[in-house]
Amino acid sequence: MPLFSFDPNVLLPTTFRLAFTYLLALPTGWWAEKEGHAVGIRTFPIVAMASCGYLMIFQGTGTDALAASSRVLQGLMAGVGFVGGGAILKDGMSVHGTATAASIWNFGAIGASVAMGRYEIAVVLAVLNLLTMRGLVPVKKKLDADPM
């Protein structure tokens, strides 16, 4: 294997996948930043692109490509879960940031979906994540105010 490898034929599809992943993560990151969350406009796109990138690195044509991708995906999801865990804050008896942590983990799956060519999964996950984080805020506030 050469020390340096660059295939210009792969540059455009690789750039498209990473840019597409970035664009899927941007609305949720923008919203989180605007709402004053600690994790936002930079973190969501970076997590998604890194997840996509790691899987694209290990995709190949060898007989062990599927097994290698599976191992990378397992490690990736555990690692992204660890990053998301950093968004969870405990303050006395209350815990904050669990939805943000789950969103970070979800954006790892979005990046992985794009890397695997499953754009439909990535789009649906991104849309549902944004709708959940943004659209359910009034419901969450109501439930927090009136815990039954």
Residue pairs with C-beta under 8 A, 6 or more apart in sequence:
14 56
17 52
17 56
17 114
17 115
18 49
18 52
18 53
20 114
20 119
20 122
21 45
21 48
21 49
21 51
21 52
21 110
21 111
21 114
21 115
21 122
22 45
22 48
22 49
24 48
24 110
24 114
24 122
24 123
24 126
25 44
25 45
25 47
25 48
25 49
25 107
25 110
25 111
25 126
26 41
26 44
26 45
27 126
27 130
28 44
28 103
28 107
28 126
28 129
28 130
28 133
29 40
29 41
29 42
29 43
29 44
29 45
30 40
30 41
31 130
31 133
31 134
32 39
32 40
32 41
32 44
32 100
32 103
32 133
33 40
33 41
34 40
37 100
38 87
38 97
38 100
39 87
39 97
39 100
39 103
39 104
43 104
44 103
44 104
44 107
47 80
47 83
47 104
47 107
47 108
47 111
48 107
48 108
48 110
48 111
48 114
49 111
50 111
51 76
51 80
51 107
51 108
51 109
51 110
51 111
51 112
51 115
52 111
52 112
52 114
52 115
53 111
53 115
54 72
54 76
54 115
55 69
55 72
55 73
55 76
55 111
55 112
55 115
55 116
56 115
57 72
58 65
58 68
58 69
58 72
59 65
59 69
59 115
59 116
60 68
62 68
69 116
73 112
76 108
76 112
77 105
77 108
77 109
77 112
80 104
80 105
80 107
80 108
81 101
81 105
81 108
83 104
84 100
84 101
84 102
84 103
84 104
84 105
85 101
86 101
87 97
87 100
87 101
87 104
88 95
88 96
88 97
88 98
88 100
88 101
89 95
89 96
89 97
90 96
99 132
99 133
103 129
103 133
106 125
106 129
107 126
107 129
109 121
109 125
110 122
110 125
110 126
110 129
111 122
113 119
113 121
113 122
113 125
114 122
